[in-house]
Structures are given as structure tokens and as C-alpha cells.
Amino acid sequence: MMDGNMFGYTMWAGHGLWLLAFAIVVVIPVWRICQRTGFPGWISILVLIPLLNLALLYFIAFADWPSNTAGSSDE
């Protein structure tokens, strides 16, 4: 298909860098949100895995936050 064309695979050259940049842009804010709500920051890495990112979102939204010192829920 691209015989003899040395530019045939150049579109993949920066693919890993874009993926890394996207991961950093997404994981860092979620890490901060997890820390502010009292959960460990490392669970923000789950946002990179399809379907687990939705599970993490619902977990953070509906769980009792450890940082809630008053002990009352916001229901």
C-alpha cells in the first residue's frame, strides 16, 4: 500500500506522546479531587481504564467522603 514511501508510518511517531499528554491532563485533576475528598490519589489511575472510569465517578459521587469531618451526609 505504501511501498517505498518513508513517510507511511510517521503518523504513529507522536502517538505515544499524545497519549501520555492526555493521560497527564486527565489524571492530575482527578488525583487532586480524590485527595481533597479524602480518598487515596492513586485510585485516579482508574480513570484511564474504560468503564472503570465511570465506576470511579459514581464511587466518588455517592460514597461517604472520609474528609467529611462532621460525619453528616449532604443528602
C-alpha positions in Angstrom: 0.0 0.0 0.0 2.8 2.5 0.9 5.7 0.6 -0.7 8.7 2.8 -0.9 7.2 5.7 1.0 9.3 6.5 4.0 6.5 8.8 5.4 4.0 6.0 5.6 4.4 5.4 9.4 5.2 8.9 10.6 1.7 9.5 11.8 2.5 7.0 14.6 5.6 8.8 15.7 4.0 11.1 18.2 1.1 8.8 19.1 2.6 7.7 22.4 3.4 11.3 23.3 -0.2 12.4 22.7 -1.4 9.5 24.7 0.9 10.4 27.6 -0.1 14.1 27.4 -3.8 13.2 27.5 -3.2 10.8 30.5 -1.4 13.6 32.4 -4.1 16.2 31.6 -6.8 13.8 32.9 -5.2 12.0 35.8 -3.8 15.1 37.6 -7.1 16.8 38.2 -8.8 13.6 39.2 -5.9 12.9 41.6 -6.5 16.2 43.3 -10.2 15.6 43.5 -9.6 12.2 45.1 -7.1 13.7 47.7 -9.5 16.5 48.6 -12.4 14.1 49.2 -10.1 12.0 51.4 -9.5 9.1 49.1 -6.1 7.9 48.1 -4.8 9.7 45.0 -3.6 6.6 43.3 -7.2 5.5 42.5 -7.3 8.3 39.9 -5.3 6.0 37.6 -8.6 4.0 37.2 -9.9 6.9 35.1 -7.7 5.7 32.2 -9.5 2.3 32.1 -12.8 2.3 30.2 -15.8 1.5 32.3 -13.7 1.7 35.5 -13.6 5.5 34.9 -17.4 5.5 35.2 -17.3 3.3 38.3 -14.8 5.7 39.9 -17.0 8.7 39.0 -20.1 7.1 40.7 -18.0 5.9 43.6 -16.7 9.4 44.3 -20.2 10.9 43.8 -22.1 8.6 46.1 -19.6 7.4 48.7 -19.3 8.9 52.1 -16.2 11.0 51.9 -13.5 10.4 54.6 -12.7 14.1 54.6 -16.2 14.9 55.8 -15.3 15.6 59.4 -18.8 16.4 60.5 -20.0 12.9 59.7 -23.2 14.0 58.1 -24.1 13.3 54.5 -25.1 16.0 52.1 -28.4 14.3 51.1 
